[in-house]
Amino acid sequence: MTTKFILQRNVAITKTKDYLKRQLATHTVNTGMICSLGCKFCTNPSYVYRHEFFKEIKYTAFELFEQNVGVIDPWTPIRTARTGYKLNKTDIVLISALLDPYAPESFEIGLGRKCIEAVLSKSDAYVRVLTRSTSVLYDLDLFKYYKDRVSIGISIPAPLSKDNFCKMLEPNCSSISERLEAYRIIHENGISTFGMISPCMPALINGKSDIHSILSSLAKFEPDGIWIEPISIKNSNIDKCSKELETHGYDKMARELKLFATKPSYTSYIKSLIGASTDSARSLGILDKTKIVINSDGDGFDVDDSAVVWLKR
């Protein structure tokens, strides 16, 4: 099987209700449909599997994902540039929401950079770039040129002490230490940053010490915002993560993760995450910048929700 597939879509800049609710973006630009990073917790195939493209190539989205095969659209920057005029100064464009714009198959043709540059050069909108790859550092020149209109976020799903678990669940991503070093370089170059702690789940984040470690690391880079969001239990991603832990001999942790997928355990974890994140952010003086994103209306949660974004309210 090839390492990537090329498709041509007819979408570029898309309005987003989901990320607007999160207070993260008003629009998104996706560089394709699936990336090759192979994160075990990724749910993208569940969103794109109905696309007729997969019938044409005779592979399912799930099969490509399991084989770490990317599906990208090199024409995205062209369409983005053509429609950029529709954006205004109050718009915030997230690049990318579905897949990583700096995954190898996108990076080797400069696809992420071209999409970012298309928005920045053809509109007055603000851009947030989200990745798990330190390849983003290759585009520092672009970010410095537009430093008043761009912010870089590198997902940090666990404290540095649990980098070994991240390598199991994010096999093709940069290490946590590499990501934190990338944050340092970006910050020292005068480029704005934002934090993304996601997906939060047992094994990666357990208790206040873990979340405090991540928040204190990010606070050094003066982010303009920090988003914290737990993993969804609607898809099979929890099962994939637990199986991966079992494969590496972490049977007890795998069992805890499977139990986490039950509603009582999940609710308990969310309450603990909210409390620990709120207390830690407050102690670090960054509560006003912290957004704890919870897919609920808050009913039944007796917590301090001063930093919570309830998606169903």
C-alpha positions as a LaTeX table, in Angstrom:
\begin{tabular}{lrrr}
\hline
Residue & $x$ (\AA) & $y$ (\AA) & $z$ (\AA) \\
\hline
Met1 & 0.00 & 0.00 & 0.00 \\
Thr2 & 1.14 & 3.54 & $-0.72$ \\
Thr3 & 2.15 & 5.88 & 2.12 \\
Lys4 & $-0.38$ & 8.51 & 1.08 \\
Phe5 & $-3.36$ & 9.20 & $-1.14$ \\
Ile6 & $-4.12$ & 12.45 & $-2.93$ \\
Leu7 & $-7.65$ & 13.76 & $-3.29$ \\
Gln8 & $-9.15$ & 16.97 & $-4.58$ \\
Arg9 & $-12.11$ & 18.39 & $-2.68$ \\
Asn10 & $-14.24$ & 21.49 & $-3.17$ \\
Val11 & $-13.96$ & 22.83 & 0.39 \\
Ala12 & $-11.42$ & 25.19 & 1.90 \\
Ile13 & $-12.31$ & 27.67 & 4.64 \\
Thr14 & $-15.22$ & 26.29 & 6.65 \\
Lys15 & $-17.28$ & 27.90 & 9.39 \\
Thr16 & $-17.19$ & 25.86 & 12.58 \\
Lys17 & $-19.78$ & 25.73 & 15.35 \\
Asp18 & $-17.78$ & 23.20 & 17.37 \\
Tyr19 & $-14.66$ & 25.32 & 17.71 \\
Leu20 & $-16.66$ & 28.50 & 18.10 \\
Lys21 & $-18.27$ & 26.94 & 21.18 \\
Arg22 & $-14.79$ & 26.11 & 22.42 \\
Gln23 & $-13.85$ & 29.78 & 21.94 \\
Leu24 & $-10.94$ & 28.56 & 19.84 \\
Ala25 & $-11.85$ & 29.45 & 16.25 \\
Thr26 & $-14.60$ & 30.71 & 13.96 \\
His27 & $-13.35$ & 28.83 & 10.89 \\
Thr28 & $-11.16$ & 25.86 & 10.03 \\
Val29 & $-8.96$ & 24.82 & 7.13 \\
Asn30 & $-8.14$ & 21.12 & 6.87 \\
Thr31 & $-5.25$ & 19.91 & 4.75 \\
Gly32 & $-7.02$ & 16.65 & 3.92 \\
Met33 & $-8.93$ & 13.92 & 5.76 \\
Ile34 & $-6.45$ & 11.59 & 7.49 \\
Cys35 & $-2.83$ & 12.01 & 8.56 \\
Ser36 & $-0.16$ & 9.37 & 9.09 \\
Leu37 & 0.69 & 10.09 & 12.73 \\
Gly38 & $-1.42$ & 7.13 & 13.86 \\
Cys39 & $-2.52$ & 8.40 & 17.27 \\
Lys40 & $-4.46$ & 5.58 & 18.91 \\
Phe41 & $-7.07$ & 7.95 & 20.32 \\
Cys42 & $-7.82$ & 9.66 & 17.00 \\
Thr43 & $-11.47$ & 9.68 & 15.93 \\
Asn44 & $-11.07$ & 11.17 & 12.45 \\
Pro45 & $-11.98$ & 7.99 & 10.52 \\
Ser46 & $-15.37$ & 8.04 & 12.25 \\
Tyr47 & $-16.03$ & 11.49 & 10.78 \\
Val48 & $-14.83$ & 10.97 & 7.21 \\
Tyr49 & $-15.51$ & 7.30 & 6.44 \\
Arg50 & $-18.65$ & 8.05 & 4.41 \\
His51 & $-16.76$ & 10.15 & 1.87 \\
Glu52 & $-17.08$ & 8.68 & $-1.63$ \\
Phe53 & $-13.31$ & 8.95 & $-2.08$ \\
Phe54 & $-12.84$ & 5.76 & $-0.07$ \\
Lys55 & $-15.14$ & 3.85 & $-2.42$ \\
Glu56 & $-13.06$ & 5.04 & $-5.35$ \\
Ile57 & $-9.76$ & 3.81 & $-3.92$ \\
Lys58 & $-11.33$ & 0.61 & $-2.48$ \\
Tyr59 & $-9.97$ & 1.17 & 1.01 \\
Thr60 & $-11.90$ & 2.28 & 4.06 \\
Ala61 & $-10.89$ & 5.26 & 6.17 \\
Phe62 & $-10.26$ & 2.86 & 9.04 \\
Glu63 & $-7.94$ & 0.66 & 6.96 \\
Leu64 & $-5.85$ & 3.64 & 5.87 \\
Phe65 & $-5.70$ & 4.94 & 9.43 \\
Glu66 & $-4.50$ & 1.57 & 10.76 \\
Gln67 & $-1.75$ & 1.50 & 8.13 \\
Asn68 & $-0.68$ & 5.12 & 8.87 \\
Val69 & $-1.58$ & 6.21 & 5.36 \\
Gly70 & $-2.37$ & 9.89 & 4.94 \\
Val71 & $-5.07$ & 11.37 & 2.72 \\
Ile72 & $-4.23$ & 14.94 & 1.77 \\
Asp73 & $-5.47$ & 17.60 & $-0.62$ \\
Pro74 & $-2.61$ & 19.65 & $-2.18$ \\
Trp75 & $-5.11$ & 22.03 & $-3.82$ \\
Thr76 & $-6.42$ & 23.28 & $-0.46$ \\
Pro77 & $-4.17$ & 26.40 & $-0.40$ \\
Ile78 & $-5.41$ & 27.46 & $-3.84$ \\
Arg79 & $-9.06$ & 27.31 & $-2.81$ \\
Thr80 & $-8.21$ & 28.94 & 0.52 \\
Ala81 & $-6.53$ & 31.87 & $-1.21$ \\
Arg82 & $-9.51$ & 32.32 & $-3.53$ \\
Thr83 & $-12.01$ & 32.56 & $-0.65$ \\
Gly84 & $-9.88$ & 34.36 & 1.92 \\
Tyr85 & $-11.48$ & 37.70 & 1.07 \\
Lys86 & $-14.64$ & 36.55 & 2.85 \\
Leu87 & $-12.87$ & 36.62 & 6.23 \\
Asn88 & $-12.54$ & 39.68 & 8.44 \\
Lys89 & $-10.40$ & 40.84 & 11.37 \\
Thr90 & $-12.66$ & 39.24 & 13.96 \\
Asp91 & $-12.37$ & 35.77 & 12.41 \\
Ile92 & $-10.00$ & 33.13 & 13.79 \\
Val93 & $-8.99$ & 30.27 & 11.49 \\
Leu94 & $-7.77$ & 26.98 & 12.97 \\
Ile95 & $-5.30$ & 25.04 & 10.81 \\
Ser96 & $-5.99$ & 22.18 & 11.09 \\
Ala97 & $-8.91$ & 20.61 & 12.95 \\
Leu98 & $-9.25$ & 17.13 & 11.42 \\
Leu99 & $-5.62$ & 16.18 & 10.87 \\
Asp100 & $-2.12$ & 17.42 & 11.59 \\
Pro101 & $-0.93$ & 20.03 & 9.04 \\
Tyr102 & 2.68 & 19.06 & 9.79 \\
Ala103 & 2.37 & 15.28 & 9.45 \\
Pro104 & 5.12 & 13.95 & 7.12 \\
Glu105 & 2.97 & 13.68 & 3.99 \\
Ser106 & 1.83 & 17.30 & 4.38 \\
Phe107 & 5.18 & 18.66 & 5.52 \\
Glu108 & 7.14 & 17.21 & 2.60 \\
Ile109 & 5.14 & 19.35 & 0.15 \\
Gly110 & 4.77 & 22.37 & 2.46 \\
Leu111 & 1.01 & 21.93 & 2.59 \\
Gly112 & 0.52 & 23.26 & 6.10 \\
Arg113 & 2.66 & 26.32 & 5.39 \\
Lys114 & 0.86 & 27.04 & 2.12 \\
Cys115 & $-2.55$ & 26.92 & 3.83 \\
Ile116 & $-1.40$ & 29.19 & 6.64 \\
Glu117 & 0.15 & 31.64 & 4.20 \\
Ala118 & $-2.98$ & 31.62 & 2.04 \\
Val119 & $-5.14$ & 32.77 & 4.95 \\
Leu120 & $-2.64$ & 35.34 & 6.25 \\
Ser121 & $-1.84$ & 36.86 & 2.85 \\
Lys122 & $-5.37$ & 36.91 & 1.44 \\
Ser123 & $-7.35$ & 38.03 & 4.49 \\
Asp124 & $-7.18$ & 40.02 & 7.71 \\
Ala125 & $-8.12$ & 37.01 & 9.84 \\
Tyr126 & $-6.14$ & 35.62 & 12.77 \\
Val127 & $-4.68$ & 32.10 & 12.46 \\
Arg128 & $-4.20$ & 29.43 & 15.10 \\
Val129 & $-1.96$ & 26.56 & 14.04 \\
Leu130 & $-2.39$ & 23.25 & 15.89 \\
Thr131 & 0.07 & 20.37 & 15.57 \\
Arg132 & 1.85 & 17.54 & 17.40 \\
Ser133 & 4.98 & 17.91 & 15.30 \\
Thr134 & 8.08 & 20.02 & 15.82 \\
Ser135 & 8.32 & 20.36 & 12.02 \\
Val136 & 6.32 & 23.53 & 12.63 \\
Leu137 & 9.65 & 25.16 & 13.54 \\
Tyr138 & 10.67 & 25.15 & 9.87 \\
Asp139 & 8.11 & 27.89 & 9.26 \\
Leu140 & 9.33 & 30.36 & 11.91 \\
Asp141 & 10.09 & 32.90 & 9.18 \\
Leu142 & 6.44 & 32.95 & 8.13 \\
Phe143 & 5.18 & 33.19 & 11.70 \\
Lys144 & 7.61 & 36.02 & 12.52 \\
Tyr145 & 6.48 & 37.96 & 9.45 \\
Tyr146 & 2.83 & 37.70 & 10.52 \\
Lys147 & 3.48 & 37.53 & 14.28 \\
Asp148 & 0.61 & 39.88 & 15.13 \\
Arg149 & $-1.89$ & 37.54 & 13.46 \\
Val150 & $-0.72$ & 34.04 & 14.25 \\
Ser151 & $-0.49$ & 31.78 & 17.30 \\
Ile152 & 1.06 & 28.31 & 17.50 \\
Gly153 & $-0.26$ & 25.44 & 19.61 \\
Ile154 & 1.46 & 22.09 & 20.09 \\
Ser155 & $-0.72$ & 19.45 & 21.74 \\
Ile156 & 0.62 & 18.22 & 25.08 \\
Pro157 & $-1.47$ & 15.25 & 26.31 \\
Ala158 & 0.73 & 14.30 & 29.27 \\
Pro159 & 3.45 & 15.58 & 31.59 \\
Leu160 & 7.08 & 15.04 & 30.64 \\
Ser161 & 7.32 & 12.20 & 33.17 \\
Lys162 & 4.85 & 10.15 & 31.09 \\
Asp163 & 6.51 & 10.58 & 27.73 \\
Asn164 & 6.86 & 6.80 & 27.45 \\
Phe165 & 3.07 & 6.37 & 27.44 \\
Cys166 & 2.72 & 9.07 & 24.81 \\
Lys167 & 5.13 & 7.19 & 22.57 \\
Met168 & 2.81 & 4.18 & 22.77 \\
Leu169 & $-0.35$ & 6.13 & 21.99 \\
Glu170 & 1.22 & 8.68 & 19.60 \\
Pro171 & 3.82 & 6.47 & 17.87 \\
Asn172 & 4.75 & 8.88 & 15.09 \\
Cys173 & 4.59 & 12.21 & 16.94 \\
Ser174 & 7.38 & 14.32 & 18.39 \\
Ser175 & 8.21 & 13.52 & 22.01 \\
Ile176 & 6.89 & 15.68 & 24.85 \\
Ser177 & 10.38 & 17.03 & 25.51 \\
Glu178 & 10.75 & 17.96 & 21.83 \\
Arg179 & 7.37 & 19.71 & 21.85 \\
Leu180 & 8.22 & 21.74 & 24.94 \\
Glu181 & 11.54 & 22.71 & 23.38 \\
Ala182 & 9.65 & 23.81 & 20.25 \\
Tyr183 & 7.39 & 25.95 & 22.43 \\
Arg184 & 10.49 & 27.58 & 23.94 \\
Ile185 & 11.95 & 28.39 & 20.53 \\
Ile186 & 8.65 & 29.78 & 19.25 \\
His187 & 8.23 & 31.94 & 22.35 \\
Glu188 & 11.81 & 33.25 & 22.20 \\
Asn189 & 11.19 & 34.31 & 18.61 \\
Gly190 & 8.36 & 36.57 & 19.76 \\
Ile191 & 5.60 & 34.42 & 18.29 \\
Ser192 & 2.35 & 33.96 & 20.21 \\
Thr193 & 1.43 & 30.53 & 21.53 \\
Phe194 & $-1.62$ & 28.75 & 22.89 \\
Gly195 & $-1.83$ & 25.55 & 24.90 \\
Met196 & $-3.75$ & 22.41 & 24.00 \\
Ile197 & $-3.93$ & 19.67 & 26.64 \\
Ser198 & $-5.81$ & 16.93 & 24.85 \\
Pro199 & $-6.98$ & 14.25 & 24.99 \\
Cys200 & $-7.03$ & 13.99 & 28.79 \\
Met201 & $-7.44$ & 10.41 & 30.02 \\
Pro202 & $-6.13$ & 7.98 & 32.65 \\
Ala203 & $-2.59$ & 6.73 & 31.93 \\
Leu204 & $-1.63$ & 10.15 & 30.58 \\
Ile205 & $-3.15$ & 12.43 & 33.22 \\
Asn206 & $-3.96$ & 11.17 & 36.71 \\
Gly207 & $-4.54$ & 13.70 & 39.46 \\
Lys208 & $-3.51$ & 17.27 & 40.18 \\
Ser209 & 0.25 & 16.71 & 39.99 \\
Asp210 & 0.06 & 15.66 & 36.32 \\
Ile211 & $-2.14$ & 18.53 & 35.16 \\
His212 & $-0.15$ & 21.01 & 37.26 \\
Ser213 & 3.07 & 19.81 & 35.66 \\
Ile214 & 1.70 & 20.45 & 32.17 \\
Leu215 & 0.13 & 23.80 & 33.03 \\
Ser216 & 3.28 & 25.07 & 34.75 \\
Ser217 & 5.35 & 24.06 & 31.71 \\
Leu218 & 3.01 & 25.89 & 29.34 \\
Ala219 & 2.70 & 28.98 & 31.56 \\
Lys220 & 6.40 & 29.73 & 30.95 \\
Phe221 & 5.59 & 30.50 & 27.32 \\
Glu222 & 2.89 & 33.08 & 28.16 \\
Pro223 & 0.17 & 31.47 & 26.02 \\
Asp224 & $-2.81$ & 33.55 & 24.98 \\
Gly225 & $-5.06$ & 30.66 & 26.03 \\
Ile226 & $-4.92$ & 27.06 & 27.23 \\
Trp227 & $-7.57$ & 24.52 & 26.24 \\
Ile228 & $-8.04$ & 21.34 & 28.27 \\
Glu229 & $-10.31$ & 18.63 & 26.90 \\
Pro230 & $-10.92$ & 14.99 & 27.92 \\
Ile231 & $-11.06$ & 12.16 & 25.43 \\
Ser232 & $-14.46$ & 11.20 & 24.04 \\
Ile233 & $-15.83$ & 7.76 & 24.95 \\
Lys234 & $-18.29$ & 7.60 & 22.06 \\
Asn235 & $-15.99$ & 5.84 & 19.61 \\
Ser236 & $-13.61$ & 2.86 & 19.80 \\
Asn237 & $-10.59$ & 5.01 & 20.64 \\
Ile238 & $-10.55$ & 4.03 & 24.33 \\
Asp239 & $-10.43$ & 0.36 & 23.36 \\
Lys240 & $-7.56$ & 1.00 & 20.95 \\
Cys241 & $-5.60$ & 2.81 & 23.64 \\
Ser242 & $-6.16$ & 0.08 & 26.22 \\
Lys243 & $-5.09$ & $-2.62$ & 23.75 \\
Glu244 & $-1.91$ & $-0.69$ & 23.00 \\
Leu245 & $-1.10$ & $-0.49$ & 26.71 \\
Glu246 & $-1.73$ & $-4.24$ & 27.03 \\
Thr247 & 0.63 & $-4.89$ & 24.14 \\
His248 & 3.39 & $-3.12$ & 26.05 \\
Gly249 & 2.68 & $-4.99$ & 29.28 \\
Tyr250 & 0.67 & $-2.36$ & 31.15 \\
Asp251 & $-2.27$ & $-4.64$ & 31.93 \\
Lys252 & $-3.45$ & $-2.85$ & 35.08 \\
Met253 & $-3.45$ & 0.53 & 33.36 \\
Ala254 & $-5.27$ & $-0.98$ & 30.39 \\
Arg255 & $-8.00$ & $-2.33$ & 32.66 \\
Glu256 & $-8.37$ & 1.08 & 34.33 \\
Leu257 & $-8.73$ & 2.68 & 30.93 \\
Lys258 & $-11.45$ & 0.21 & 29.90 \\
Leu259 & $-13.31$ & 0.95 & 33.14 \\
Phe260 & $-12.95$ & 4.65 & 32.37 \\
Ala261 & $-15.19$ & 4.14 & 29.32 \\
Thr262 & $-18.16$ & 3.47 & 31.62 \\
Lys263 & $-20.27$ & 6.52 & 32.43 \\
Pro264 & $-19.81$ & 6.56 & 36.26 \\
Ser265 & $-16.03$ & 6.28 & 35.97 \\
Tyr266 & $-15.91$ & 8.85 & 33.16 \\
Thr267 & $-18.00$ & 11.35 & 35.13 \\
Ser268 & $-15.80$ & 10.89 & 38.19 \\
Tyr269 & $-12.67$ & 11.49 & 36.13 \\
Ile270 & $-14.14$ & 14.63 & 34.55 \\
Lys271 & $-15.04$ & 16.08 & 37.95 \\
Ser272 & $-11.53$ & 15.40 & 39.19 \\
Leu273 & $-10.01$ & 16.89 & 36.03 \\
Ile274 & $-12.09$ & 20.06 & 36.37 \\
Gly275 & $-11.15$ & 20.48 & 40.02 \\
Ala276 & $-7.45$ & 19.80 & 39.54 \\
Ser277 & $-7.20$ & 22.00 & 36.43 \\
Thr278 & $-9.08$ & 24.89 & 38.04 \\
Asp279 & $-7.02$ & 24.80 & 41.24 \\
Ser280 & $-3.76$ & 24.53 & 39.36 \\
Ala281 & $-4.58$ & 27.29 & 36.87 \\
Arg282 & $-5.64$ & 29.56 & 39.71 \\
Ser283 & $-2.43$ & 28.93 & 41.64 \\
Leu284 & $-0.38$ & 29.73 & 38.52 \\
Gly285 & $-2.34$ & 32.92 & 37.82 \\
Ile286 & $-3.64$ & 31.70 & 34.46 \\
Leu287 & $-7.25$ & 30.86 & 35.29 \\
Asp288 & $-8.49$ & 33.66 & 33.01 \\
Lys289 & $-6.67$ & 32.02 & 30.09 \\
Thr290 & $-7.82$ & 28.48 & 30.82 \\
Lys291 & $-10.72$ & 26.77 & 29.04 \\
Ile292 & $-11.78$ & 23.33 & 30.29 \\
Val293 & $-13.94$ & 21.97 & 27.48 \\
Ile294 & $-16.59$ & 19.48 & 28.60 \\
Asn295 & $-19.15$ & 17.82 & 26.31 \\
Ser296 & $-22.07$ & 18.28 & 28.72 \\
Asp297 & $-24.58$ & 20.87 & 29.88 \\
Gly298 & $-23.15$ & 20.69 & 33.40 \\
Asp299 & $-26.17$ & 18.98 & 34.91 \\
Gly300 & $-25.03$ & 16.75 & 37.77 \\
Phe301 & $-21.59$ & 18.33 & 38.03 \\
Asp302 & $-21.18$ & 19.94 & 41.43 \\
Val303 & $-17.89$ & 21.66 & 40.61 \\
Asp304 & $-16.26$ & 25.07 & 40.39 \\
Asp305 & $-16.92$ & 25.72 & 36.70 \\
Ser306 & $-15.37$ & 29.17 & 36.48 \\
Ala307 & $-13.04$ & 27.92 & 33.72 \\
Val308 & $-15.38$ & 25.36 & 32.15 \\
Val309 & $-16.85$ & 25.63 & 28.66 \\
Trp310 & $-19.99$ & 23.47 & 28.67 \\
Leu311 & $-20.50$ & 22.48 & 25.04 \\
Lys312 & $-24.16$ & 21.53 & 25.45 \\
Arg313 & $-25.36$ & 24.70 & 27.16 \\
\hline
\end{tabular}
